Amino acid sequence: MKRTFIKPLSAIAAIVLIGSMVAGCSTTQATGDTITSTYSTTASEDSSTTSGLPDSDSLSDGTIVTANEIDASELFSSRDLEQSADLSLAIPLTLESGRDLTLNAEGVYLVSGSGENVTIVVDAADDAKVQIVLDGITITNDDSPAIYVKAADKVFVTTTDSQNSLEVSGAFVADGETNLDAIIYSKSDLTLNGTGTLDLVSATGNGISSKDDLVITGGVYTITTAADGLEANDAILISNGTLNIESGKDALHSENADDASLGYIVIENGTLNISATDDGIRGNSFVQIDGGTIEIATCREGIEANNVIINDGQITINSQDDGINATQKVSAEVSIVVNGGTISIRMASGDTDAFDSNGTIIINGGTITVEAQSAFDSNGIASLNGGTVTVNGQVITQITQTGPGGPGGLGGGGGGRVRR
């Protein structure tokens, strides 16, 4: 069956990253704390193209016409998905307290050792791809990121089969007009992968921030932060890996103030264990979940975006406000669409909703279990077209909702089916 969803925006673009592994030769020159490398490649990688999705619309009879969803597999390049680096030409580096390492050229850098108040700085050409391989490192800083990407086309942070730890114990100091706020802070596309573990602790800021895309495809991460766990301007894309996040704000947050088609989150696979003071997963334009195991133990709102699309996965949410919330952030087309997966939502008492949409709610499939005073609340149609939905121990065959889209009693809601 071809799954569909209500398109988040009238002209949203799907970013397609197509890449191949770098092959070539490297020569290296070390000057002070700045590492200079000349790196030639025989194949290009991670080139990107964009393709627009067709518009969605709403017919006069209430039927929803939908657009094809983003193919998550096309969001990850081949190098993103490689969990080990080619170390045959890698440049070995050893950390030393009080001495930053500046990487100003494309290449693979194997970093080991421990240090205090040391930052690995990437300041390379706009077309450079830099891979930092963490081989059992420990960095503890007072007020600056452990890894700071000033300039590059794309940076990979890859763990070997080792334990790695990065901590910032105090408030971040700005770099000129750049407001540094994360243990790993990147102005460029950033990918984290590998076979090891990486622990991150931030007393005042975020765990990992990217001003472009933030991609995670492997590794085990334990992130404890006063602010957001993962933060990105353009997109957070997760293909695999294990993330244990305890955050003082949102666990995952993607928002772009300049481009309404960006600021989204796609989770294809992986394991996420989340305890958040605010939202568990927050995307401005949309959140799409295609698989994986997601447990949100504590939060104000579990999953929030302009549009929420769930195609598969094992999702457990314990929420204080809304379990899954769709609200207008970048578009008047607001929706929650569930096509599959196993979803369990337990709500706190009071004015709370398991599914809360300022637009529509469409359930096409999946197994949904809700414990709540209010299971469904929408401003538009609320349609149960398939799947198994259990509310407070009772299997339901049509949605009962409390919002203005329905009368609020048994048999409320209903509406047009999604065209397949």
FIBAMAR-182355 format. One record per atom (N, C-alpha, C): x, y, z; residue in three letters. Coordinates in steps of 0.02 Angstrom, whole numbers, plus 32768, in hexadecimal, padded with zeros to 4 digits. Example, Ala and Ser with C-alpha at 12.3 -4.5 7.8 and 13.67 -1.06 7.14 Angstrom:
% residues 2
82947EE48186ALA
82677F1F8186ALA
82947F5B8186ALA
82827F908162SER
82AC7FCB8165SER
82858002818ASER
END
This chain:
% residues 420
802A7FC48000MET
800080008000MET
802C803E8000MET
801C806C7FD7LYS
804080AB7FD5LYS
802380DA8008LYS
804F80F08037ARG
8038811B806CARG
803B81648057ARG
800D818B8070THR
800A81D2805FTHR
800281FB809ETHR
8012823B8097PHE
8006826880CFPHE
7FF282AC80B5PHE
7FD582D380E1ILE
7FC2831780CFILE
8001834180CBILE
800E835F8094LYS
804B83858088LYS
805083BF80B8LYS
808A83C780D9PRO
809083FD8109PRO
808B844380EAPRO
80A7844D80AFLEU
80A8848F8091LEU
8096848A8048LEU
808384C2802BSER
806F84C17FE4SER
80A984B27FB6SER
80E584C37FCAALA
811F84B87F9DALA
815A84A07FC4ALA
8151846C7FEDILE
818884548017ILE
81B9842D7FECILE
81F884347FFCALA
822D84127FD6ALA
824A83D97FFEALA
825583A07FDCALA
827683677FFCALA
82BF83687FE9ALA
82EA836A801AILE
8332836D800EILE
834C83278002ILE
836D831D7FCBVAL
838782DC7FBAVAL
83D382E07FBAVAL
83F182BA7FE4LEU
843A82BA7FE9LEU
8454827A7FC8LEU
847E82817F96ILE
849982487F73ILE
84E5824B7F78ILE
850482177F91GLY
854C821C7F9CGLY
857081DB7F92GLY
85B181DF7F8FSER
85DC81A47F8CSER
861981B17FB7SER
863A817D7FCDMET
867481847FF9MET
86AD81A77FD4MET
86D381CE7FFBVAL
870C81F17FDFVAL
874681C17FD6VAL
876881C67F9EALA
87A481A07F93ALA
87D981CF7F7AALA
881781C67F8EGLY
884A81F37F77GLY
888981EF7FA0GLY
88B482237F9BCYS
88F382237FBFCYS
88F782627FE8CYS
891F8260801DSER
89228298804BSER
896982A7805ESER
897982E88061THR
89B882FD807DTHR
89A9832D80B6THR
89D1832D80EATHR
89C183528126THR
89FB837D813DTHR
89EA83B78157GLN
8A1C83E28176GLN
89FD83FF81B5GLN
8A2083F781EEALA
8A078412822DALA
8A2E8450823EALA
8A0984878249THR
8A2984C6825BTHR
8A0984DF829BTHR
8A2D84DA82D3GLY
8A1184ED8313GLY
89D584C28323GLY
899C84E38330ASP
895F84BF833FASP
893084BC8303ASP
894784D482CATHR
891E84D2828DTHR
893484988261THR
8906846C8251ILE
891684318229ILE
8903843F81E0ILE
8935844081B5THR
892A844E816ETHR
8931840D8147THR
890283FF811CSER
890483C280F4SER
88F183D180ADSER
891383B2807ETHR
890083B48038THR
88E283718027THR
88A483718012TYR
887F83328009TYR
885F83327FC4TYR
887283027F9ASER
885482FF7F58SER
882482C47F55SER
87ED82CE7F32THR
87BB829A7F2DTHR
87B282847EE6THR
879A82467EDFTHR
878D822B7E9CTHR
874382267E8ETHR
871A82357EBFALA
86D182327EB4ALA
86B082677EDFALA
867E82877EC3SER
865882B77EEASER
862682927F16SER
860E82B47F4AGLU
85E082947F78GLU
85B182C77F95GLU
857B82AE7FB1ASP
854C82D77FD6ASP
853183127FAFASP
852D830A7F6CSER
850C833E7F46SER
84C2833B7F55SER
84A083737F4FSER
845A83747F62SER
8430838F7F29SER
83F383767F26THR
83C183907EF7THR
8381839A7F1ETHR
835483C07F03THR
831483C97F23THR
82DD83B97EF2THR
82A7839E7F0DSER
826D83907EE3SER
822F83A27F0ASER
820383C87EEBGLY
81C783DE7F0EGLY
819383A87F10GLY
816A83A87F44LEU
8132837A7F49LEU
80F5839B7F2BLEU
80C983747F0EPRO
808C83927EF2PRO
806083AF7F29PRO
803883E07F16ASP
800D84017F46ASP
7FD783D27F60ASP
7FC283DD7F9DSER
7F8683BC7FB7SER
7F4D83EE7FB6SER
7F1183D57FBDASP
7ED884017FBBASP
7E9F83E17FE2ASP
7E6C84067FEFSER
7E3283ED8012SER
7DF583F97FE6SER
7DD183C47FD6LEU
7D9783CB7FABLEU
7D5B83E57FD2LEU
7D2883FB7FAESER
7CEE84197FCFSER
7CC883E87FFASER
7CCE83A57FEBASP
7CAB83748013ASP
7CD3835E8050ASP
7D0D837E805BGLY
7D35836E8096GLY
7D6A833A808AGLY
7D6A831B804ETHR
7D9D82E98040THR
7DE28309803BTHR
7E1382E98058ILE
7E5783038058ILE
7E7F82E38020ILE
7E9C830C7FF5VAL
7EC982F67FC2VAL
7F1082FF7FDCVAL
7F3982CC7FD6THR
7F7A82CE7FF6THR
7FB382C77FC4THR
7FEF82D57FDDALA
802B82CF7FB3ALA
805882987FCEALA
8083827D7FA3ASN
80B182497FB9ASN
80DF82637FEFASN
80EF8238801EGLU
811B824B8055GLU
8163824E803EGLU
818D826C8068ILE
81D5826D805CILE
81F082268063ILE
821982118034ASP
823B81D08038ASP
827881D98063ASP
827581C080A1ALA
82AB81CC80D1ALA
82ED81AF80BAALA
82EA81788095SER
832981578080SER
835181848052SER
833181B58032GLU
835581E18005GLU
8373821D8028GLU
836782228069LEU
8382825A808FLEU
83C9824E80A8LEU
83E1821180A2PHE
842281FE80BFPHE
845281EA8087PHE
848D82088086SER
84BF81F68055SER
84E181B58069SER
85058197803ASER
85298159804ASER
855D81658080SER
857D819E8080ARG
85AF81AC80B3ARG
858E81B980F7ARG
855381D680F8ASP
852D81DC8136ASP
852581988157ASP
85168165812FLEU
850481248148LEU
854080F78157LEU
857C810B8143GLU
85B880E68153GLU
85C880EF819EGLU
85CF80B881C2GLN
85DA80BD820AGLN
862480BA821DGLN
865080B681EDSER
869780B981FBSER
86B980E281C5SER
86F0810181D6ALA
8715812C81A8ALA
87508106818BALA
87658118814FASP
87A280FE8132ASP
87DD81228153ASP
87FF80FE8180LEU
8835811C81A7LEU
887981158186LEU
887C80F8814BSER
88BD80ED812BSER
88E0812E811DSER
88BB81648111LEU
88D981A48102LEU
88C881D88139LEU
88B081BF8172ALA
889B81ED81A7ALA
88D6821081C7ALA
88CA824C81DEILE
88FC82758200ILE
88F3826C824BILE
8925824F826EPRO
891D824482B6PRO
892A828482DEPRO
88FE8291830ELEU
890482CC8339LEU
88F982B88381LEU
891D82D883AFTHR
891682CA83F6THR
8902830A841ATHR
88CF83068444LEU
88B883418469LEU
88EA8356849ELEU
88ED839884AAGLU
891883B484DEGLU
88F283EE84FFGLU
88EF83ED8540SER
88C884208564SER
88DF84668552SER
88AD84928549GLY
88BB84D8853BGLY
88D284E884F5GLY
88D284B784C8ARG
88E984C38483ARG
88B384AA8452ARG
889384D9842FASP
886184C783FEASP
888284A583C2ASP
885B847983A2LEU
8870845B8363LEU
8846847A832BLEU
8865849982FATHR
884184B782C3THR
884D848F8284THR
881884748267LEU
881C844D822ALEU
8804847981F1LEU
8832848B81C4ASN
881F84BB8191ASN
881F849F814AASN
881D845D8144ALA
881B84408101ALA
87F683FE8103ALA
87DD83E980C9GLU
87B983AA80C3GLU
87E6837080D5GLU
87C9833D80F4GLY
87F083028107GLY
87CF82DB813EGLY
87EF82A68153VAL
87D9827C818BVAL
880C828581C3VAL
87F3829581FFTYR
881E82A38238TYR
880D82748271TYR
883E824E8289LEU
8835821E82BFLEU
884C823E8300LEU
881D824B832DVAL
882B8272836AVAL
8828824483A7VAL
885A824883D2SER
885C8220840FSER
8875824C8448SER
887182308485GLY
888B825384C0GLY
8855827984E5GLY
886A82A18516SER
883C82C7853FSER
8858830C854BSER
882C833B855BGLY
8843837F8567GLY
880D83A98586GLY
882283DF85A7GLU
87F5841085C3GLU
87FC8452859DGLU
87C284738593ASN
87C084B3856FASN
87E484AE852CASN
87CE847E8505VAL
87E8847484C2VAL
87AC846C8493VAL
87B0848C8459THR
877B84888427THR
8798846F83E6THR
8776843F83C8ILE
878784298384ILE
876084578355ILE
878484828332VAL
876584B48306VAL
876E849F82BDVAL
8737849F8298VAL
873984948250VAL
872E84D7822EVAL
876184EE820AASP
875D852E81E6ASP
877B852381A0ASP
875485028176ALA
876C84EB8135ALA
8745850E80FDALA
875784FD80C0ALA
8736851B8085ALA
86ED85068083ALA
86C5852E805FASP
867D8521805BASP
866C84E08039ASP
869A84C48012ASP
868D84847FF0ASP
86B0844A8012ASP
86CE8454804CALA
86F58420806DALA
86C883F28096ALA
86D983B28094LYS
86B9838080BDLYS
86ED836680EFLYS
86DD836D812EVAL
870C835E8164VAL
86EF8327818FVAL
871682F4819DGLN
870082BE81C9GLN
872C82BB8207GLN
870D82C48241ILE
872F82C18282ILE
871E827E82A1ILE
8751825482A9VAL
8747821182C5VAL
875D8212830EVAL
872D8207833BLEU
873A82098382LEU
874E81C4839ALEU
878B81BF83B5ASP
87A7817F83C9ASP
87B781808414ASP
87808180843CGLY
8789817F8484GLY
879F81C184A1GLY
877D81F88490ILE
8791823A84A7ILE
8766825284E2ILE
8783827E850ATHR
875F82A1853FTHR
877182EB853CTHR
873D83158538ILE
8747835E8539ILE
8719837B856EILE
873683A4859ATHR
870E83C985CBTHR
871F841385C5THR
86EE843B85B1ASN
86F8848385A7ASN
86CE84AB85D8ASN
86E684E885E5ASP
86C185168611ASP
8689853A85ECASP
8698855485AFASP
866985838590ASP
866B85818544ASP
8686854E8525SER
8689854B84DCSER
8679850584C4SER
866084FE8486PRO
865084BC846CPRO
868D848E846APRO
8680844E846FALA
86B6841D8466ALA
86C78416841CALA
8694841B83F1ILE
869E841A83A8ILE
86778456838CILE
869A847F8364TYR
867D84BC8349TYR
868B84BF82FFTYR
865784B782D6VAL
865E84BA828DVAL
864E85018277VAL
868285278266LYS
8679856B824DLYS
8668856B8203LYS
868B854281DDALA
868085418194ALA
869584FE8177ALA
866C84E5814AALA
867984A88123ALA
863A849B80FCALA
863F846E80CCASP
8602845880AAASP
85DC842880D6ASP
860083F880F4LYS
85E083C5811ELYS
861583A8814CLYS
860083998189VAL
862E837C81BBVAL
860E833C81D6VAL
8638830881DAPHE
862482C881F7PHE
864882BF8239PHE
862382AE826DVAL
8641829C82ADVAL
8633825282B8VAL
8668822A82B5THR
866281E182B4THR
868581C482F1THR
866481998316THR
86848178834FTHR
869E8133833ATHR
86DC8124834FTHR
86F480DF8349THR
86D280B68380THR
86E280778384ASP
86C7804C83B8ASP
86E7805F83FBASP
86D380998415SER
86F380B6844FSER
86C180E08476SER
86D580F484B3GLN
86AC812084DCGLN
86C8816784D8GLN
869B819784CDASN
86AF81DC84C4ASN
8682820984EFASN
869F823F8509SER
8679826B8536SER
868A82B38529SER
865582DD8523LEU
865C83258518LEU
8630834A8549LEU
864C837B856CGLU
862683A0859EGLU
863783E9859DGLU
8604841385A4VAL
860D845B85AEVAL
85EB846D85EFVAL
861384838620SER
85FA848A8664SER
85DA84CE8674SER
85E78501864AGLY
85CE85448659GLY
85A785628620GLY
859E85A38622ALA
857A85C885EEALA
85A785D385B2ALA
858B85CF8576PHE
85B285D68539PHE
85C48620852DPHE
8601862A8514VAL
8617866D8500VAL
8610867384B4VAL
85F286A9849CALA
85E786B28455ALA
862986BA842FALA
862786A683F0ASP
865F86B283C2ASP
864C86EC8395ASP
865C872983AAGLY
864687648384GLY
85FB87688384GLY
85DC87668348GLU
859387698343GLU
857387258344GLU
859C86F08349THR
858186AC834BTHR
857386988393THR
8534868A83A0ASN
851F867783E3ASN
8528862C83ECASN
856286188403LEU
856F85D1840FLEU
854485B88448LEU
8525857E843FASP
84F785668473ASP
84F4851B8479ASP
852784F7845FALA
852384AE845FALA
8568848F8468ALA
856984528481ILE
85A8842D8489ILE
85C784218444ILE
859D840B8414ILE
85B1840783CEILE
8588843B83A9ILE
85A9846D838DTYR
858784A4836CTYR
85A184A98325TYR
857284A882F5SER
858684A782AFSER
855E84DA8286SER
85818501825ELYS
8561852D822ELYS
8553850A81ECLYS
856A84CD81E5SER
856384A781A6SER
853D846681B3SER
852F8442817DASP
851084008184ASP
853B83D481B0ASP
851B83AE81DCLEU
853F8386820ELEU
852283418210LEU
854D830D820CTHR
853982C88211THR
855E82A7824BTHR
853982828275LEU
8557825A82AALEU
85498211829BLEU
857F81E8829DASN
857881A18291ASN
85AF817C82B6ASN
85B4813B82ACGLY
85EA811582CBGLY
85D180D982F2GLY
85FF80B88314THR
85F0807B8339THR
85FC80828384THR
861080BC839BGLY
861F80C683E1GLY
85EB80ED8406GLY
85FD81068441THR
85D0812D846ATHR
85EA81748471THR
85BC81A38479LEU
85CD81E98482LEU
859E820684B6LEU
85BB821B84EFASP
8594823A8524ASP
859E82858521ASP
856782AB8526LEU
856A82F48523LEU
85448311855ELEU
856583408582VAL
8546836185BBVAL
854F83AC85B2VAL
851883D285B5SER
851A841B85B0SER
84F3843985EASER
8515845F8614ALA
84F5847B864FALA
84C584B4863FALA
84CF84D78607THR
84A5851185F7THR
8489851185B1THR
84A384E98583GLY
848F84EF853DGLY
847484AF8520GLY
847A84AA84DDASN
8463847084B7ASN
8498843A84B5ASN
848283FF849FGLY
84B183C98493GLY
84D483D18450GLY
84AE83CC841AILE
84C883D283D6ILE
849D840383B0ILE
84BC84358390SER
849784668369SER
84B6846B8323SER
848B846B82F0SER
84A1847682ACSER
847684AD828DSER
849784DC826CLYS
84728511824ALYS
845A84FB8205LYS
846D84BD81F1ASP
8453849E81B4ASP
8431845D81C7ASP
8444842581A8ASP
842783E481B8ASP
844F83C281EFASP
842C839D821ALEU
844C8373824DLEU
8436832B823FLEU
84668300822EVAL
845882BB8219VAL
8478828C824BVAL
845282598260ILE
846E8225828CILE
845C81E1826DILE
848F81B78262THR
848481768242THR
84A0813C8269THR
84C3814882A0GLY
84DF811282C7GLY
8500812C8306GLY
851480FE8332GLY
853381108371GLY
8502811183AAGLY
851D811783E7VAL
84F5811B8423VAL
8505815D8445VAL
84D081868453TYR
84D981CA846DTYR
84B081D184AETYR
84D181EA84E0THR
84B081FC851ETHR
84B982478527THR
8481826C8524ILE
848382B58521ILE
845C82D1855CILE
847E82F88586THR
845E831785C0THR
846A836285BATHR
8434838985B2THR
843C83D085A4THR
840983FA85CBTHR
841C843985D5ALA
83ED846985F4ALA
83BC848485C1ALA
83CD84828581ALA
83A2849C854CALA
838D8462851EALA
8392846A84DBASP
837D843584ADASP
83B383FE84A8ASP
839C83C1849EGLY
83CC838B8493GLY
83EB838F844EGLY
83C1838C841ALEU
83D5839583D4LEU
83AF83D183B9LEU
83D383FC8394GLU
83B484388378GLU
83D084448332GLU
83A384538302ALA
83B9846182BEALA
838C8494829EALA
83AA84BF8274ASN
838184F0824FASN
835B84D08216ASN
837B84A481F0ASP
835C848A81B3ASP
8337844881BFASP
835A841681DBALA
833A83D581E5ALA
836283AB8216ALA
833F8381823BILE
835D834A8261ILE
8348830A823FILE
837982E28229LEU
836D82A58204LEU
838F826B8228LEU
83678239823DILE
838282018264ILE
837381C1823EILE
83A8819C822DSER
83A1815D820ASER
83AC81218238SER
83D68129826BASN
83E380F38299ASN
840A810F82D5ASN
841F80E38301GLY
844380F7833CGLY
841680F68379GLY
8435810183B3THR
8411810383F3THR
841D81468414THR
83E781698425LEU
83EC81AB8445LEU
83C781A98487LEU
83EC81B784BCASN
83CF81BF84FFASN
83D682088511ASN
839D822C8513ILE
839E8274851AILE
8376828A8557ILE
839682B18581GLU
837582D385B9GLU
8380831D85B0GLU
834B834385A1SER
83528388858DSER
832983B785B8SER
834583F385C4GLY
8321842685E9GLY
82ED844A85C0GLY
82F18443857ELYS
82BE84608551LYS
82A484278524LYS
82AD842D84E1ASP
829683F884B4ASP
82CE83C584ABASP
82BC838684A3ALA
82EE83538495ALA
8306835B844CALA
82D78361841DLEU
82E7836E83D6LEU
82C183AC83C2LEU
82E583DC83A3HIS
82C5841B838FHIS
82E28430834CHIS
82B68438831ASER
82CB845182D8SER
829D848982C3SER
82BA84C382B4GLU
829384FF82A4GLU
82BC852D8278GLU
829D85468243ASN
82BE85758216ASN
829185B3820EASN
82AA85EB8226ALA
828286288225ALA
827E864881E0ALA
82AB863481B2ASP
82AF86548170ASP
828E862C8138ASP
828885EB8140ASP
826D85C0810BASP
823A85908129ASP
81FC859A811AALA
81C685738138ALA
81C8852A8124ALA
81E9851980ECSER
81EC84D380D6SER
821F84AB80FESER
824A84CE8123LEU
827D84AC814BLEU
826784AA8194LEU
8294849581C0GLY
8282848D8205GLY
8258844F8211GLY
826E841681F5TYR
824883D881FBTYR
827283A18219TYR
8251836A822CILE
82728330824AILE
825882F18228ILE
828782C68214VAL
8275828581F7VAL
829B824F821EVAL
8278821E8237ILE
829681E6825BILE
828581A68235ILE
82B88187821AGLU
82AF814B81F2GLU
82B6810C821CGLU
82E4810E824DASN
82F180D48277ASN
831880EC82B4ASN
832C80BD82DDGLY
835380CE8318GLY
832B80C88358GLY
834D80D58390THR
832F80D283D3THR
8338811583F5THR
83018133840ALEU
83028173842DLEU
82E1816B8471LEU
8307817884A6ASN
82EC817984EAASN
82F081C18502ASN
82B681E0850EILE
82B282288518ILE
82918239855BILE
82B18267857FSER
8291828985B8SER
829B82D385ACSER
826582F785A0ALA
8269833D858DALA
823F836785BDALA
825883A285CDTHR
823183D185F5THR
81FA83F185CBTHR
820883FD858BASP
81D6841A855EASP
81C083E4852CASP
81CE83ED84EBASP
81B783BD84B9ASP
81E9838484B1ASP
81CE834884A2GLY
81FA83118491GLY
8218831A844CGLY
81ED8321841AILE
8202832983D4ILE
81DB836483B8ILE
81FF839983A4ARG
81DE83D6838CARG
81FC83EB8349ARG
81D483E68314GLY
81E7840082D3GLY
81B7843782C0GLY
81CF846C82A1ASN
81A284A28290ASN
8176848F8254ASN
8194847A821DSER
816B846C81E2SER
814A842781E7SER
817283F181F1PHE
815383B081FAPHE
81818380821EPHE
8163834D823BVAL
818683148258VAL
816C82D68235VAL
819A82AE8219GLN
8187826F81F8GLN
81AD82368219GLN
818882038230ILE
81A681C98250ILE
8196818C8227ILE
81CB816B820EASP
81C3813181E3ASP
81D680F08205ASP
81F280F38241GLY
820680B78264GLY
822E80C982A2GLY
8248809582C3GLY
826F809F82FFGLY
82478095833EGLY
826A80998376THR
824B809483B8THR
825480D683DCTHR
821E80F683EDILE
821F8138840DILE
81F98135844EILE
821B81418485GLU
81FA814484C6GLU
8205818984E4GLU
81CF81AD84ECILE
81D181F0850AILE
81B481E88550ILE
81E181E38582ALA
81CC81D385C6ALA
81AB820E85E8ALA
81C5824A85DDTHR
81A9828785FATHR
81AD82BF85C7THR
817A82EA85C6CYS
817983248598CYS
813C834E85A6CYS
813C838C858DARG
80FF83B3858BARG
80D5839B8550ARG
80F383998515GLU
80D3837E84D9GLU
8102834C84B9GLU
80E6831484A3GLY
811082DF848AGLY
812E82EE8445GLY
810382F58413ILE
8118830483CFILE
80EF834083B7ILE
81118373839EGLU
80EE83B08389GLU
810B83C98347GLU
80DF83DF831AALA
80F383FD82DBALA
80B5841A82BAALA
80C0843E8283ASN
808884548259ASN
80638417823EASN
808983E3822AASN
806D83A48212ASN
8095836B8230ASN
807283398247VAL
809182FC8263VAL
807B82C1823AVAL
80AB829A8220ILE
809D826081F6ILE
80C082248216ILE
809A81F08228ILE
80B781B38246ILE
80A681798218ILE
80D9815A81FCASN
80D0812281CFASN
80E080DF81EFASN
810C80E08221ASP
812080A18242ASP
814680B48281ASP
8159808182A7GLY
8180808C82E3GLY
815C80778322GLY
818280708358GLN
81688061839AGLN
816F80A283C3GLN
813780C183D3ILE
8138810483F1ILE
811181028433ILE
813281178469THR
8113811B84ABTHR
811B816284C5THR
80E4818084DAILE
80E581C684F0ILE
80C181CC8533ILE
80E281E98564ASN
80C381FD85A3ASN
80C6824985A6ASN
808E826B85A1SER
808E82B38597SER
806582D885CBSER
807A831685D9GLN
805683408608GLN
8023836D85E6GLN
802A837985A4ASP
7FFD83A78582ASP
7FDC83858546ASP
7FFE8381850DASP
7FE5835D84D3ASP
8015832484C2ASP
7FF982EB84AEGLY
802482B48498GLY
804282C28454GLY
801882C98422ILE
802C82DC83DEILE
8004831B83CCILE
8028835083BBASN
8007839183B0ASN
801A83AD836CASN
7FE883BD8344ALA
7FF283E08304ALA
7FD48425830BALA
7FFD84588302THR
7FE5849C830ATHR
800584C882D5THR
7FE384FD82C2GLN
7FFC8527828CGLN
803C854B82A1GLN
8071853C827CLYS
80B1855C8286LYS
80C9857E8247LYS
80C2855B820DVAL
80DA857681CEVAL
80A685738197VAL
806E855081A4SER
803C85468170SER
7FF7853C8190SER
7FC38551816CALA
7F7F85468184ALA
7F6984FD817BALA
7F8E84D68154GLU
7F7F848F8149GLU
7F9C84688184GLU
7F74845B81B6VAL
7F8A843B81F4VAL
7F6C83F681F9VAL
7F9683C4820BSER
7F7A8380820CSER
7FA583518236SER
7F83831E824FILE
7FA382E1826AILE
7F8B82A8823FILE
7FBA82818222VAL
7FA8824881F9VAL
7FCF820B8213VAL
7FAB81D68223VAL
7FCA81978239VAL
7FBA81618207VAL
7FED814781E7ASN
7FE5811181B6ASN
7FF980CD81D0ASN
801D80CA8208GLY
8033808B8223GLY
805A80958263GLY
8077805F827CGLY
809D806182B9GLY
8075804D82F6GLY
80988049832ETHR
8078803A836ETHR
80838076839CTHR
804D809683AFILE
805180D583D5ILE
802B80CD8417ILE
804E80DC844DSER
802F80DA848FSER
8038811E84B0SER
8000813D84C3ILE
8001818184E1ILE
7FDD817F8523ILE
7FFF81978557ARG
7FE0819E8599ARG
7FE481E785ACARG
7FA9820485BBMET
7FA5824B85C9MET
7F9B82598613MET
7FB782928628ALA
7FA982AA866BALA
7F6182C1866FALA
7F4682C786ABSER
7F0182DE86B3SER
7EFD832986A7SER
7EC08340869CGLY
7EB683878690GLY
7EA683958647GLY
7EB383D28631ASP
7EA383E885EDASP
7EDA83D085BEASP
7EDA839085B0THR
7F0E83718586THR
7EED8348854FTHR
7F11833F8518ASP
7EF8831884DFASP
7F2F82E984C7ASP
7F1E82AB84B8ALA
7F4E827C849BALA
7F6082918454ALA
7F2D829E842BPHE
7F3582B783E7PHE
7F1382FB83E4PHE
7F39833083D5ASP
7F1C837383D3ASP
7F3383948393ASP
7F0383A48367SER
7F1383C38327SER
7EE98402831ESER
7F098438830AASN
7EE5847482F7ASN
7ECA846F82B0ASN
7ED684368290GLY
7EBA8427824FGLY
7E9783E48251GLY
7EB283B3822CTHR
7E9283728225THR
7EB9833B824ATHR
7E9583048258ILE
7EB382C68271ILE
7E9C828E8244ILE
7ECB826A8226ILE
7EBB823281FAILE
7EDF81F48213ILE
7EBA81C08225ILE
7ED88181823AILE
7EC9814D8204ILE
7EFD813881E0ASN
7EF5810781ABASN
7F0A80C181BFASN
7F3280BA81F3GLY
7F4B80798207GLY
7F72807E8248GLY
7F8F8045825BGLY
7FB680438298GLY
7F8F802982D3GLY
7FB28020830ATHR
7F94800B8349THR
7F9F8042837CTHR
7F6980608392ILE
7F6C809C83BDILE
7F48808C83FFILE
7F6B809A8436THR
7F4F80928479THR
7F5480D4849ETHR
7F1C80EC84B7VAL
7F1A812D84D8VAL
7EFC8126851EVAL
7F1D8144854FGLU
7F01814D8591GLU
7EFD8198859EGLU
7EC181B3859BALA
7EB981FC85A1ALA
7E71820E85ADALA
7E67824985CCGLN
7E23826485D1GLN
7E09827A858DGLN
7E3682958563SER
7E2582A9851FSER
7E56828884EFSER
7E3C825B84C6ALA
7E6882368498ALA
7E75825E8458ALA
7E40827E843CPHE
7E4582A183FCPHE
7E2582E58401PHE
7E49831783E7ASP
7E2F835B83E5ASP
7E47837C83A5ASP
7E1A838E8378SER
7E2F83AE833ASER
7DFF83E68327SER
7E1A84178301ASN
7DF1844D82E8ASN
7DD0843C82A6ASN
7DE984078284GLY
7DCE83F28244GLY
7DB283AB824AGLY
7DB183888212ILE
7D9783448213ILE
7DC78316823AILE
7DAA82E28258ALA
7DD182AE827AALA
7DB7826C8262ALA
7DE08247823CSER
7DC9820D8217SER
7DF081CF822BSER
7DCD819A823ELEU
7DEB8159824DLEU
7DDC812A8213LEU
7E0E811F81E8ASN
7E0480F781ABASN
7E2080B081B0ASN
7E4980A381E2GLY
7E67806181E8GLY
7E90805D8227GLY
7EAC80228233GLY
7ED48017826FGLY
7EA9800382AAGLY
7ECA7FFB82E4THR
7EA87FEA8322THR
7EB580208355THR
7E80803F836DVAL
7E868076839DVAL
7E61806383DCVAL
7E8580658414THR
7E6980558456THR
7E6F80928482THR
7E3780A9849DVAL
7E3680E484C9VAL
7E1D80CE850DVAL
7E4880D5853FASN
7E3680C38584ASN
7E18807C8588ASN
7E39804E8564GLY
7E2580088566GLY
7DEF7FF38537GLY
7DD180228511GLN
7D9B801384E4GLN
7DAF801E849BGLN
7DA77FEB8472VAL
7DB57FF2842AVAL
7D7F801D840BVAL
7D94805083E4ILE
7D64807D83C4ILE
7D6580738379ILE
7D2F80828358THR
7D29807B830FTHR
7D2180BF82EDTHR
7D1680F38313GLN
7D17813682F8GLN
7D308165832FGLN
7D4B819D8319ILE
7D6C81CA8347ILE
7D3981F4836DILE
7D4181F483AETHR
7D1C822183D9THR
7D4B825A83ECTHR
7D38829683DDGLN
7D6582CF83EAGLN
7D4183058411GLN
7D6A8330842FTHR
7D4E83658459THR
7D5583AA843ATHR
7D7683AF83FFGLY
7D8183F083E1GLY
7D47840483B4GLY
7D4C843E8392PRO
7D1684588369PRO
7D098430832APRO
7D3484008319GLY
7D2783D882DEGLY
7CF183A482E8GLY
7CDD83988326GLY
7CAA83668334GLY
7C81837B8370GLY
7C4B8359837DPRO
7C1E836D83B3PRO
7C38835C83F8PRO
7C6C833383FCGLY
7C898327843DGLY
7C6E82EA8460GLY
7C3B82C88445GLY
7C21828C8464GLY
7C328250843AGLY
7C178216844CLEU
7C2381DA8425LEU
7C0881E483DFLEU
7C2F81CE83AEGLY
7C1B81D68368GLY
7C308218834AGLY
7C5282428371GLY
7C6982828356GLY
7CA382788326GLY
7CB582AC8302GLY
7CED82A782D4GLY
7CD782898294GLY
7CFE8259827BGLY
7CF1823D823AGLY
7D09826C8204GLY
7CFC825A81C6GLY
7D1082878190GLY
7D2882608154GLY
7D4582858124GLY
7D59826680E5GLY
7D96823A80EEGLY
7D9B820880C4ARG
7DD481DB80C5ARG
7E0E81FA809EARG
7E4981E680B2VAL
7E8381FA808BVAL
7E8681D1804CVAL
7E8E81F08013ARG
7E9481CC7FD4ARG
7ED581A87FD0ARG
7ED5816A7FBCARG
7F1281417FBCARG
7F2D813B7F75ARG
END
